[in-house]
Amino acid sequence: MNAILPGITDTAMIRPPELDDATWEQAKAAVGKLNVDGLGTVADPEHIATAVLAMAGDEFGYLTGVSLPVDGGIAAGRRLLLPEQ
């Protein structure tokens, strides 16, 4: 059994419904900057789907017991720095 461990992903689950698109894009950019040593972005659902499809494909048929972080580098020992308050 394998597992995908998604990071913060741009879905309706994390987007406040009252935000317009421009404000949401600014908020995503700000959240992405918290991952300063990683990719510095919020994942799109396609990033997660790509990992799922790869892991489910024949090329990965012998892969087992793997937890695959798809989080822009946070789980790879990256620091998540919170802004000073």
PyMOL Python script that loads the backbone (N, CA, C, O; Angstrom):
from pymol import cmd

cmd.read_pdbstr("""\
ATOM      1  N   MET A   1       0.837  -1.172   0.000  1.00  0.00           N
ATOM      2  CA  MET A   1       0.000   0.000   0.000  1.00  0.00           C
ATOM      3  C   MET A   1       0.889   1.245   0.000  1.00  0.00           C
ATOM      4  O   MET A   1       1.876   1.314   0.732  1.00  0.00           O
ATOM      5  N   ASN A   2       0.529   2.216  -0.821  1.00  0.00           N
ATOM      6  CA  ASN A   2       1.255   3.471  -0.932  1.00  0.00           C
ATOM      7  C   ASN A   2       0.343   4.615  -0.516  1.00  0.00           C
ATOM      8  O   ASN A   2      -0.877   4.466  -0.455  1.00  0.00           O
ATOM      9  N   ALA A   3       0.948   5.745  -0.234  1.00  0.00           N
ATOM     10  CA  ALA A   3       0.155   6.914   0.173  1.00  0.00           C
ATOM     11  C   ALA A   3       0.725   8.171  -0.455  1.00  0.00           C
ATOM     12  O   ALA A   3       1.940   8.314  -0.593  1.00  0.00           O
ATOM     13  N   ILE A   4      -0.159   9.078  -0.833  1.00  0.00           N
ATOM     14  CA  ILE A   4       0.210  10.413  -1.287  1.00  0.00           C
ATOM     15  C   ILE A   4      -0.038  11.358  -0.112  1.00  0.00           C
ATOM     16  O   ILE A   4      -1.111  11.333   0.492  1.00  0.00           O
ATOM     17  N   LEU A   5       0.946  12.184   0.210  1.00  0.00           N
ATOM     18  CA  LEU A   5       0.831  13.134   1.316  1.00  0.00           C
ATOM     19  C   LEU A   5       0.837  14.550   0.730  1.00  0.00           C
ATOM     20  O   LEU A   5       1.898  15.162   0.603  1.00  0.00           O
ATOM     21  N   PRO A   6      -0.329  15.066   0.378  1.00  0.00           N
ATOM     22  CA  PRO A   6      -0.365  16.387  -0.263  1.00  0.00           C
ATOM     23  C   PRO A   6      -0.097  17.508   0.726  1.00  0.00           C
ATOM     24  O   PRO A   6      -0.463  17.430   1.898  1.00  0.00           O
ATOM     25  N   GLY A   7       0.551  18.551   0.226  1.00  0.00           N
ATOM     26  CA  GLY A   7       0.730  19.769   0.996  1.00  0.00           C
ATOM     27  C   GLY A   7      -0.469  20.675   0.780  1.00  0.00           C
ATOM     28  O   GLY A   7      -1.531  20.221   0.355  1.00  0.00           O
ATOM     29  N   ILE A   8      -0.298  21.951   1.072  1.00  0.00           N
ATOM     30  CA  ILE A   8      -1.383  22.918   0.880  1.00  0.00           C
ATOM     31  C   ILE A   8      -1.699  22.971  -0.607  1.00  0.00           C
ATOM     32  O   ILE A   8      -0.824  23.238  -1.431  1.00  0.00           O
ATOM     33  N   THR A   9      -2.957  22.714  -0.939  1.00  0.00           N
ATOM     34  CA  THR A   9      -3.378  22.614  -2.333  1.00  0.00           C
ATOM     35  C   THR A   9      -4.539  23.557  -2.589  1.00  0.00           C
ATOM     36  O   THR A   9      -5.452  23.667  -1.771  1.00  0.00           O
ATOM     37  N   ASP A  10      -4.503  24.227  -3.712  1.00  0.00           N
ATOM     38  CA  ASP A  10      -5.529  25.192  -4.104  1.00  0.00           C
ATOM     39  C   ASP A  10      -6.829  24.470  -4.452  1.00  0.00           C
ATOM     40  O   ASP A  10      -7.054  24.087  -5.600  1.00  0.00           O
ATOM     41  N   THR A  11      -7.666  24.295  -3.457  1.00  0.00           N
ATOM     42  CA  THR A  11      -8.982  23.670  -3.643  1.00  0.00           C
ATOM     43  C   THR A  11     -10.026  24.492  -2.894  1.00  0.00           C
ATOM     44  O   THR A  11      -9.694  25.371  -2.099  1.00  0.00           O
ATOM     45  N   ALA A  12     -11.281  24.191  -3.161  1.00  0.00           N
ATOM     46  CA  ALA A  12     -12.373  24.867  -2.463  1.00  0.00           C
ATOM     47  C   ALA A  12     -12.312  24.621  -0.962  1.00  0.00           C
ATOM     48  O   ALA A  12     -12.877  25.389  -0.182  1.00  0.00           O
ATOM     49  N   MET A  13     -11.642  23.576  -0.561  1.00  0.00           N
ATOM     50  CA  MET A  13     -11.547  23.242   0.859  1.00  0.00           C
ATOM     51  C   MET A  13     -10.767  24.296   1.642  1.00  0.00           C
ATOM     52  O   MET A  13     -11.044  24.511   2.822  1.00  0.00           O
ATOM     53  N   ILE A  14      -9.789  24.961   1.003  1.00  0.00           N
ATOM     54  CA  ILE A  14      -9.007  25.961   1.730  1.00  0.00           C
ATOM     55  C   ILE A  14      -9.323  27.392   1.313  1.00  0.00           C
ATOM     56  O   ILE A  14      -8.894  28.334   1.979  1.00  0.00           O
ATOM     57  N   ARG A  15     -10.061  27.570   0.230  1.00  0.00           N
ATOM     58  CA  ARG A  15     -10.367  28.924  -0.248  1.00  0.00           C
ATOM     59  C   ARG A  15     -11.627  29.450   0.419  1.00  0.00           C
ATOM     60  O   ARG A  15     -12.695  28.854   0.275  1.00  0.00           O
ATOM     61  N   PRO A  16     -11.522  30.558   1.147  1.00  0.00           N
ATOM     62  CA  PRO A  16     -12.726  31.161   1.728  1.00  0.00           C
ATOM     63  C   PRO A  16     -13.684  31.583   0.603  1.00  0.00           C
ATOM     64  O   PRO A  16     -13.251  32.230  -0.350  1.00  0.00           O
ATOM     65  N   PRO A  17     -14.944  31.237   0.692  1.00  0.00           N
ATOM     66  CA  PRO A  17     -15.880  31.483  -0.408  1.00  0.00           C
ATOM     67  C   PRO A  17     -16.106  32.960  -0.720  1.00  0.00           C
ATOM     68  O   PRO A  17     -16.527  33.290  -1.829  1.00  0.00           O
ATOM     69  N   GLU A  18     -15.838  33.847   0.221  1.00  0.00           N
ATOM     70  CA  GLU A  18     -16.103  35.270  -0.003  1.00  0.00           C
ATOM     71  C   GLU A  18     -14.983  35.981  -0.769  1.00  0.00           C
ATOM     72  O   GLU A  18     -15.146  37.142  -1.143  1.00  0.00           O
ATOM     73  N   LEU A  19     -13.864  35.318  -1.007  1.00  0.00           N
ATOM     74  CA  LEU A  19     -12.742  35.959  -1.690  1.00  0.00           C
ATOM     75  C   LEU A  19     -12.935  35.964  -3.202  1.00  0.00           C
ATOM     76  O   LEU A  19     -13.297  34.953  -3.804  1.00  0.00           O
ATOM     77  N   ASP A  20     -12.685  37.126  -3.799  1.00  0.00           N
ATOM     78  CA  ASP A  20     -12.699  37.186  -5.258  1.00  0.00           C
ATOM     79  C   ASP A  20     -11.381  36.592  -5.773  1.00  0.00           C
ATOM     80  O   ASP A  20     -10.455  36.354  -4.998  1.00  0.00           O
ATOM     81  N   ASP A  21     -11.309  36.360  -7.071  1.00  0.00           N
ATOM     82  CA  ASP A  21     -10.145  35.682  -7.646  1.00  0.00           C
ATOM     83  C   ASP A  21      -8.842  36.441  -7.412  1.00  0.00           C
ATOM     84  O   ASP A  21      -7.824  35.831  -7.088  1.00  0.00           O
ATOM     85  N   ALA A  22      -8.861  37.763  -7.573  1.00  0.00           N
ATOM     86  CA  ALA A  22      -7.633  38.552  -7.402  1.00  0.00           C
ATOM     87  C   ALA A  22      -7.126  38.471  -5.964  1.00  0.00           C
ATOM     88  O   ALA A  22      -5.927  38.309  -5.737  1.00  0.00           O
ATOM     89  N   THR A  23      -8.026  38.583  -5.000  1.00  0.00           N
ATOM     90  CA  THR A  23      -7.634  38.495  -3.588  1.00  0.00           C
ATOM     91  C   THR A  23      -7.130  37.102  -3.262  1.00  0.00           C
ATOM     92  O   THR A  23      -6.177  36.944  -2.498  1.00  0.00           O
ATOM     93  N   TRP A  24      -7.768  36.091  -3.839  1.00  0.00           N
ATOM     94  CA  TRP A  24      -7.337  34.709  -3.598  1.00  0.00           C
ATOM     95  C   TRP A  24      -5.925  34.480  -4.144  1.00  0.00           C
ATOM     96  O   TRP A  24      -5.114  33.821  -3.494  1.00  0.00           O
ATOM     97  N   GLU A  25      -5.627  35.010  -5.318  1.00  0.00           N
ATOM     98  CA  GLU A  25      -4.287  34.849  -5.885  1.00  0.00           C
ATOM     99  C   GLU A  25      -3.242  35.513  -4.992  1.00  0.00           C
ATOM    100  O   GLU A  25      -2.150  34.970  -4.822  1.00  0.00           O
ATOM    101  N   GLN A  26      -3.551  36.665  -4.425  1.00  0.00           N
ATOM    102  CA  GLN A  26      -2.631  37.335  -3.495  1.00  0.00           C
ATOM    103  C   GLN A  26      -2.437  36.500  -2.235  1.00  0.00           C
ATOM    104  O   GLN A  26      -1.319  36.376  -1.735  1.00  0.00           O
ATOM    105  N   ALA A  27      -3.518  35.932  -1.725  1.00  0.00           N
ATOM    106  CA  ALA A  27      -3.435  35.101  -0.518  1.00  0.00           C
ATOM    107  C   ALA A  27      -2.596  33.856  -0.783  1.00  0.00           C
ATOM    108  O   ALA A  27      -1.775  33.477   0.052  1.00  0.00           O
ATOM    109  N   LYS A  28      -2.794  33.216  -1.936  1.00  0.00           N
ATOM    110  CA  LYS A  28      -1.994  32.034  -2.282  1.00  0.00           C
ATOM    111  C   LYS A  28      -0.515  32.373  -2.375  1.00  0.00           C
ATOM    112  O   LYS A  28       0.333  31.603  -1.924  1.00  0.00           O
ATOM    113  N   ALA A  29      -0.208  33.515  -2.955  1.00  0.00           N
ATOM    114  CA  ALA A  29       1.192  33.925  -3.070  1.00  0.00           C
ATOM    115  C   ALA A  29       1.801  34.131  -1.689  1.00  0.00           C
ATOM    116  O   ALA A  29       2.948  33.754  -1.452  1.00  0.00           O
ATOM    117  N   ALA A  30       1.039  34.725  -0.781  1.00  0.00           N
ATOM    118  CA  ALA A  30       1.531  34.959   0.580  1.00  0.00           C
ATOM    119  C   ALA A  30       1.752  33.642   1.313  1.00  0.00           C
ATOM    120  O   ALA A  30       2.760  33.486   2.002  1.00  0.00           O
ATOM    121  N   VAL A  31       0.838  32.701   1.179  1.00  0.00           N
ATOM    122  CA  VAL A  31       0.987  31.395   1.824  1.00  0.00           C
ATOM    123  C   VAL A  31       2.173  30.661   1.223  1.00  0.00           C
ATOM    124  O   VAL A  31       2.951  30.047   1.953  1.00  0.00           O
ATOM    125  N   GLY A  32       2.322  30.713  -0.092  1.00  0.00           N
ATOM    126  CA  GLY A  32       3.445  30.050  -0.744  1.00  0.00           C
ATOM    127  C   GLY A  32       4.780  30.566  -0.259  1.00  0.00           C
ATOM    128  O   GLY A  32       5.735  29.796  -0.164  1.00  0.00           O
ATOM    129  N   LYS A  33       4.876  31.846   0.050  1.00  0.00           N
ATOM    130  CA  LYS A  33       6.132  32.432   0.521  1.00  0.00           C
ATOM    131  C   LYS A  33       6.535  31.902   1.889  1.00  0.00           C
ATOM    132  O   LYS A  33       7.700  32.015   2.269  1.00  0.00           O
ATOM    133  N   LEU A  34       5.598  31.327   2.637  1.00  0.00           N
ATOM    134  CA  LEU A  34       5.941  30.736   3.933  1.00  0.00           C
ATOM    135  C   LEU A  34       6.878  29.547   3.758  1.00  0.00           C
ATOM    136  O   LEU A  34       7.666  29.234   4.651  1.00  0.00           O
ATOM    137  N   ASN A  35       6.792  28.892   2.615  1.00  0.00           N
ATOM    138  CA  ASN A  35       7.667  27.768   2.306  1.00  0.00           C
ATOM    139  C   ASN A  35       8.917  28.322   1.622  1.00  0.00           C
ATOM    140  O   ASN A  35       9.156  28.062   0.443  1.00  0.00           O
ATOM    141  N   VAL A  36       9.705  29.081   2.366  1.00  0.00           N
ATOM    142  CA  VAL A  36      10.799  29.853   1.770  1.00  0.00           C
ATOM    143  C   VAL A  36      11.928  29.002   1.206  1.00  0.00           C
ATOM    144  O   VAL A  36      12.598  29.448   0.274  1.00  0.00           O
ATOM    145  N   ASP A  37      12.171  27.820   1.714  1.00  0.00           N
ATOM    146  CA  ASP A  37      13.252  26.986   1.208  1.00  0.00           C
ATOM    147  C   ASP A  37      12.782  25.982   0.167  1.00  0.00           C
ATOM    148  O   ASP A  37      13.602  25.350  -0.500  1.00  0.00           O
ATOM    149  N   GLY A  38      11.489  25.832   0.025  1.00  0.00           N
ATOM    150  CA  GLY A  38      10.952  24.902  -0.960  1.00  0.00           C
ATOM    151  C   GLY A  38      10.608  25.633  -2.239  1.00  0.00           C
ATOM    152  O   GLY A  38      11.314  26.561  -2.633  1.00  0.00           O
ATOM    153  N   LEU A  39       9.542  25.231  -2.887  1.00  0.00           N
ATOM    154  CA  LEU A  39       9.169  25.822  -4.161  1.00  0.00           C
ATOM    155  C   LEU A  39       8.520  27.185  -4.018  1.00  0.00           C
ATOM    156  O   LEU A  39       8.478  27.952  -4.979  1.00  0.00           O
ATOM    157  N   GLY A  40       8.013  27.498  -2.836  1.00  0.00           N
ATOM    158  CA  GLY A  40       7.433  28.813  -2.603  1.00  0.00           C
ATOM    159  C   GLY A  40       6.086  29.030  -3.253  1.00  0.00           C
ATOM    160  O   GLY A  40       5.723  30.160  -3.577  1.00  0.00           O
ATOM    161  N   THR A  41       5.341  27.953  -3.445  1.00  0.00           N
ATOM    162  CA  THR A  41       4.023  28.060  -4.055  1.00  0.00           C
ATOM    163  C   THR A  41       3.035  27.140  -3.358  1.00  0.00           C
ATOM    164  O   THR A  41       3.414  26.269  -2.576  1.00  0.00           O
ATOM    165  N   VAL A  42       1.768  27.354  -3.659  1.00  0.00           N
ATOM    166  CA  VAL A  42       0.692  26.453  -3.229  1.00  0.00           C
ATOM    167  C   VAL A  42       0.451  25.500  -4.398  1.00  0.00           C
ATOM    168  O   VAL A  42       0.438  25.930  -5.551  1.00  0.00           O
ATOM    169  N   ALA A  43       0.263  24.233  -4.118  1.00  0.00           N
ATOM    170  CA  ALA A  43       0.055  23.244  -5.180  1.00  0.00           C
ATOM    171  C   ALA A  43      -1.281  23.450  -5.882  1.00  0.00           C
ATOM    172  O   ALA A  43      -2.262  23.885  -5.280  1.00  0.00           O
ATOM    173  N   ASP A  44      -1.291  23.132  -7.148  1.00  0.00           N
ATOM    174  CA  ASP A  44      -2.541  23.026  -7.893  1.00  0.00           C
ATOM    175  C   ASP A  44      -3.000  21.579  -7.782  1.00  0.00           C
ATOM    176  O   ASP A  44      -2.170  20.693  -7.579  1.00  0.00           O
ATOM    177  N   PRO A  45      -4.308  21.311  -7.910  1.00  0.00           N
ATOM    178  CA  PRO A  45      -4.772  19.923  -7.855  1.00  0.00           C
ATOM    179  C   PRO A  45      -4.066  19.018  -8.866  1.00  0.00           C
ATOM    180  O   PRO A  45      -3.895  17.824  -8.623  1.00  0.00           O
ATOM    181  N   GLU A  46      -3.659  19.589  -9.997  1.00  0.00           N
ATOM    182  CA  GLU A  46      -2.968  18.801 -11.016  1.00  0.00           C
ATOM    183  C   GLU A  46      -1.630  18.267 -10.518  1.00  0.00           C
ATOM    184  O   GLU A  46      -1.200  17.193 -10.940  1.00  0.00           O
ATOM    185  N   HIS A  47      -0.962  19.007  -9.622  1.00  0.00           N
ATOM    186  CA  HIS A  47       0.300  18.518  -9.051  1.00  0.00           C
ATOM    187  C   HIS A  47       0.063  17.227  -8.274  1.00  0.00           C
ATOM    188  O   HIS A  47       0.842  16.279  -8.376  1.00  0.00           O
ATOM    189  N   ILE A  48      -0.995  17.199  -7.513  1.00  0.00           N
ATOM    190  CA  ILE A  48      -1.313  16.015  -6.712  1.00  0.00           C
ATOM    191  C   ILE A  48      -1.760  14.877  -7.621  1.00  0.00           C
ATOM    192  O   ILE A  48      -1.345  13.732  -7.443  1.00  0.00           O
ATOM    193  N   ALA A  49      -2.609  15.196  -8.596  1.00  0.00           N
ATOM    194  CA  ALA A  49      -3.114  14.178  -9.527  1.00  0.00           C
ATOM    195  C   ALA A  49      -1.981  13.522 -10.306  1.00  0.00           C
ATOM    196  O   ALA A  49      -2.009  12.316 -10.549  1.00  0.00           O
ATOM    197  N   THR A  50      -0.988  14.308 -10.698  1.00  0.00           N
ATOM    198  CA  THR A  50       0.154  13.758 -11.426  1.00  0.00           C
ATOM    199  C   THR A  50       0.878  12.711 -10.593  1.00  0.00           C
ATOM    200  O   THR A  50       1.266  11.662 -11.108  1.00  0.00           O
ATOM    201  N   ALA A  51       1.059  12.990  -9.317  1.00  0.00           N
ATOM    202  CA  ALA A  51       1.721  12.028  -8.426  1.00  0.00           C
ATOM    203  C   ALA A  51       0.878  10.770  -8.261  1.00  0.00           C
ATOM    204  O   ALA A  51       1.413   9.662  -8.248  1.00  0.00           O
ATOM    205  N   VAL A  52      -0.429  10.934  -8.135  1.00  0.00           N
ATOM    206  CA  VAL A  52      -1.320   9.779  -7.993  1.00  0.00           C
ATOM    207  C   VAL A  52      -1.257   8.909  -9.244  1.00  0.00           C
ATOM    208  O   VAL A  52      -1.129   7.688  -9.152  1.00  0.00           O
ATOM    209  N   LEU A  53      -1.347   9.540 -10.410  1.00  0.00           N
ATOM    210  CA  LEU A  53      -1.303   8.783 -11.666  1.00  0.00           C
ATOM    211  C   LEU A  53       0.038   8.073 -11.847  1.00  0.00           C
ATOM    212  O   LEU A  53       0.081   6.928 -12.297  1.00  0.00           O
ATOM    213  N   ALA A  54       1.119   8.743 -11.501  1.00  0.00           N
ATOM    214  CA  ALA A  54       2.436   8.111 -11.622  1.00  0.00           C
ATOM    215  C   ALA A  54       2.534   6.892 -10.710  1.00  0.00           C
ATOM    216  O   ALA A  54       2.997   5.829 -11.124  1.00  0.00           O
ATOM    217  N   MET A  55       2.097   7.060  -9.475  1.00  0.00           N
ATOM    218  CA  MET A  55       2.193   5.965  -8.519  1.00  0.00           C
ATOM    219  C   MET A  55       1.283   4.799  -8.907  1.00  0.00           C
ATOM    220  O   MET A  55       1.599   3.646  -8.613  1.00  0.00           O
ATOM    221  N   ALA A  56       0.163   5.085  -9.562  1.00  0.00           N
ATOM    222  CA  ALA A  56      -0.783   4.037  -9.956  1.00  0.00           C
ATOM    223  C   ALA A  56      -0.401   3.379 -11.282  1.00  0.00           C
ATOM    224  O   ALA A  56      -0.973   2.352 -11.648  1.00  0.00           O
ATOM    225  N   GLY A  57       0.556   3.957 -12.000  1.00  0.00           N
ATOM    226  CA  GLY A  57       0.927   3.444 -13.313  1.00  0.00           C
ATOM    227  C   GLY A  57       1.779   2.192 -13.247  1.00  0.00           C
ATOM    228  O   GLY A  57       2.319   1.831 -12.201  1.00  0.00           O
ATOM    229  N   ASP A  58       1.885   1.537 -14.400  1.00  0.00           N
ATOM    230  CA  ASP A  58       2.672   0.306 -14.501  1.00  0.00           C
ATOM    231  C   ASP A  58       4.145   0.516 -14.183  1.00  0.00           C
ATOM    232  O   ASP A  58       4.811  -0.388 -13.678  1.00  0.00           O
ATOM    233  N   GLU A  59       4.652   1.707 -14.478  1.00  0.00           N
ATOM    234  CA  GLU A  59       6.062   1.976 -14.229  1.00  0.00           C
ATOM    235  C   GLU A  59       6.423   1.894 -12.750  1.00  0.00           C
ATOM    236  O   GLU A  59       7.580   1.660 -12.401  1.00  0.00           O
ATOM    237  N   PHE A  60       5.444   2.083 -11.894  1.00  0.00           N
ATOM    238  CA  PHE A  60       5.666   2.034 -10.455  1.00  0.00           C
ATOM    239  C   PHE A  60       5.087   0.750  -9.842  1.00  0.00           C
ATOM    240  O   PHE A  60       4.802   0.708  -8.645  1.00  0.00           O
ATOM    241  N   GLY A  61       4.919  -0.269 -10.645  1.00  0.00           N
ATOM    242  CA  GLY A  61       4.289  -1.509 -10.207  1.00  0.00           C
ATOM    243  C   GLY A  61       4.987  -2.219  -9.070  1.00  0.00           C
ATOM    244  O   GLY A  61       4.347  -2.960  -8.324  1.00  0.00           O
ATOM    245  N   TYR A  62       6.276  -2.015  -8.918  1.00  0.00           N
ATOM    246  CA  TYR A  62       7.029  -2.682  -7.858  1.00  0.00           C
ATOM    247  C   TYR A  62       7.217  -1.801  -6.638  1.00  0.00           C
ATOM    248  O   TYR A  62       7.841  -2.209  -5.658  1.00  0.00           O
ATOM    249  N   LEU A  63       6.683  -0.608  -6.697  1.00  0.00           N
ATOM    250  CA  LEU A  63       6.770   0.344  -5.586  1.00  0.00           C
ATOM    251  C   LEU A  63       5.711  -0.018  -4.549  1.00  0.00           C
ATOM    252  O   LEU A  63       4.525  -0.102  -4.867  1.00  0.00           O
ATOM    253  N   THR A  64       6.139  -0.229  -3.320  1.00  0.00           N
ATOM    254  CA  THR A  64       5.181  -0.587  -2.283  1.00  0.00           C
ATOM    255  C   THR A  64       5.641  -0.056  -0.930  1.00  0.00           C
ATOM    256  O   THR A  64       6.836   0.018  -0.646  1.00  0.00           O
ATOM    257  N   GLY A  65       4.668   0.309  -0.105  1.00  0.00           N
ATOM    258  CA  GLY A  65       4.976   0.791   1.233  1.00  0.00           C
ATOM    259  C   GLY A  65       5.577   2.180   1.262  1.00  0.00           C
ATOM    260  O   GLY A  65       6.346   2.510   2.165  1.00  0.00           O
ATOM    261  N   VAL A  66       5.228   3.002   0.272  1.00  0.00           N
ATOM    262  CA  VAL A  66       5.831   4.322   0.147  1.00  0.00           C
ATOM    263  C   VAL A  66       4.832   5.413   0.506  1.00  0.00           C
ATOM    264  O   VAL A  66       3.673   5.371   0.093  1.00  0.00           O
ATOM    265  N   SER A  67       5.292   6.383   1.277  1.00  0.00           N
ATOM    266  CA  SER A  67       4.522   7.601   1.534  1.00  0.00           C
ATOM    267  C   SER A  67       5.217   8.708   0.759  1.00  0.00           C
ATOM    268  O   SER A  67       6.361   9.054   1.056  1.00  0.00           O
ATOM    269  N   LEU A  68       4.535   9.260  -0.231  1.00  0.00           N
ATOM    270  CA  LEU A  68       5.131  10.242  -1.128  1.00  0.00           C
ATOM    271  C   LEU A  68       4.618  11.639  -0.811  1.00  0.00           C
ATOM    272  O   LEU A  68       3.465  11.953  -1.103  1.00  0.00           O
ATOM    273  N   PRO A  69       5.464  12.487  -0.215  1.00  0.00           N
ATOM    274  CA  PRO A  69       5.053  13.865   0.035  1.00  0.00           C
ATOM    275  C   PRO A  69       5.006  14.644  -1.281  1.00  0.00           C
ATOM    276  O   PRO A  69       5.962  14.623  -2.056  1.00  0.00           O
ATOM    277  N   VAL A  70       3.911  15.317  -1.521  1.00  0.00           N
ATOM    278  CA  VAL A  70       3.765  16.207  -2.678  1.00  0.00           C
ATOM    279  C   VAL A  70       3.423  17.564  -2.075  1.00  0.00           C
ATOM    280  O   VAL A  70       2.272  18.000  -2.080  1.00  0.00           O
ATOM    281  N   ASP A  71       4.465  18.222  -1.552  1.00  0.00           N
ATOM    282  CA  ASP A  71       4.244  19.404  -0.720  1.00  0.00           C
ATOM    283  C   ASP A  71       5.198  20.556  -1.006  1.00  0.00           C
ATOM    284  O   ASP A  71       5.338  21.465  -0.188  1.00  0.00           O
ATOM    285  N   GLY A  72       5.846  20.524  -2.148  1.00  0.00           N
ATOM    286  CA  GLY A  72       6.735  21.618  -2.506  1.00  0.00           C
ATOM    287  C   GLY A  72       8.019  21.673  -1.702  1.00  0.00           C
ATOM    288  O   GLY A  72       8.688  22.706  -1.695  1.00  0.00           O
ATOM    289  N   GLY A  73       8.377  20.613  -1.035  1.00  0.00           N
ATOM    290  CA  GLY A  73       9.662  20.556  -0.356  1.00  0.00           C
ATOM    291  C   GLY A  73       9.625  20.631   1.161  1.00  0.00           C
ATOM    292  O   GLY A  73      10.671  20.518   1.800  1.00  0.00           O
ATOM    293  N   ILE A  74       8.458  20.817   1.755  1.00  0.00           N
ATOM    294  CA  ILE A  74       8.400  20.964   3.211  1.00  0.00           C
ATOM    295  C   ILE A  74       8.870  19.692   3.919  1.00  0.00           C
ATOM    296  O   ILE A  74       9.662  19.778   4.857  1.00  0.00           O
ATOM    297  N   ALA A  75       8.405  18.526   3.498  1.00  0.00           N
ATOM    298  CA  ALA A  75       8.755  17.278   4.178  1.00  0.00           C
ATOM    299  C   ALA A  75      10.200  16.857   3.925  1.00  0.00           C
ATOM    300  O   ALA A  75      10.715  15.979   4.617  1.00  0.00           O
ATOM    301  N   ALA A  76      10.850  17.461   2.958  1.00  0.00           N
ATOM    302  CA  ALA A  76      12.232  17.105   2.627  1.00  0.00           C
ATOM    303  C   ALA A  76      13.224  17.856   3.513  1.00  0.00           C
ATOM    304  O   ALA A  76      14.363  18.101   3.113  1.00  0.00           O
ATOM    305  N   GLY A  77      12.791  18.212   4.696  1.00  0.00           N
ATOM    306  CA  GLY A  77      13.673  18.901   5.618  1.00  0.00           C
ATOM    307  C   GLY A  77      13.671  20.397   5.435  1.00  0.00           C
ATOM    308  O   GLY A  77      14.555  21.094   5.933  1.00  0.00           O
ATOM    309  N   ARG A  78      12.692  20.886   4.732  1.00  0.00           N
ATOM    310  CA  ARG A  78      12.581  22.322   4.511  1.00  0.00           C
ATOM    311  C   ARG A  78      11.948  22.956   5.735  1.00  0.00           C
ATOM    312  O   ARG A  78      11.133  22.346   6.426  1.00  0.00           O
ATOM    313  N   ARG A  79      12.338  24.180   5.983  1.00  0.00           N
ATOM    314  CA  ARG A  79      11.782  24.909   7.122  1.00  0.00           C
ATOM    315  C   ARG A  79      10.540  25.659   6.683  1.00  0.00           C
ATOM    316  O   ARG A  79      10.532  26.281   5.621  1.00  0.00           O
ATOM    317  N   LEU A  80       9.503  25.605   7.482  1.00  0.00           N
ATOM    318  CA  LEU A  80       8.317  26.418   7.263  1.00  0.00           C
ATOM    319  C   LEU A  80       8.422  27.586   8.228  1.00  0.00           C
ATOM    320  O   LEU A  80       8.240  27.423   9.434  1.00  0.00           O
ATOM    321  N   LEU A  81       8.713  28.757   7.698  1.00  0.00           N
ATOM    322  CA  LEU A  81       8.909  29.929   8.539  1.00  0.00           C
ATOM    323  C   LEU A  81       7.629  30.746   8.602  1.00  0.00           C
ATOM    324  O   LEU A  81       7.068  31.116   7.570  1.00  0.00           O
ATOM    325  N   LEU A  82       7.176  31.020   9.798  1.00  0.00           N
ATOM    326  CA  LEU A  82       5.995  31.840   9.977  1.00  0.00           C
ATOM    327  C   LEU A  82       6.403  33.288  10.124  1.00  0.00           C
ATOM    328  O   LEU A  82       7.464  33.577  10.678  1.00  0.00           O
ATOM    329  N   PRO A  83       5.581  34.204   9.640  1.00  0.00           N
ATOM    330  CA  PRO A  83       5.942  35.611   9.775  1.00  0.00           C
ATOM    331  C   PRO A  83       6.008  36.030  11.241  1.00  0.00           C
ATOM    332  O   PRO A  83       5.293  35.499  12.090  1.00  0.00           O
ATOM    333  N   GLU A  84       6.876  36.988  11.515  1.00  0.00           N
ATOM    334  CA  GLU A  84       6.988  37.495  12.881  1.00  0.00           C
ATOM    335  C   GLU A  84       5.711  38.241  13.248  1.00  0.00           C
ATOM    336  O   GLU A  84       5.080  38.884  12.408  1.00  0.00           O
ATOM    337  N   GLN A  85       5.352  38.142  14.502  1.00  0.00           N
ATOM    338  CA  GLN A  85       4.129  38.803  14.957  1.00  0.00           C
ATOM    339  C   GLN A  85       4.455  39.969  15.846  1.00  0.00           C
ATOM    340  O   GLN A  85       3.550  40.650  16.328  1.00  0.00           O
TER     341      GLN A  85
END
""", "prot")
cmd.dss("prot")
cmd.show_as("cartoon", "prot")
cmd.util.cbc("prot")
cmd.orient("prot")
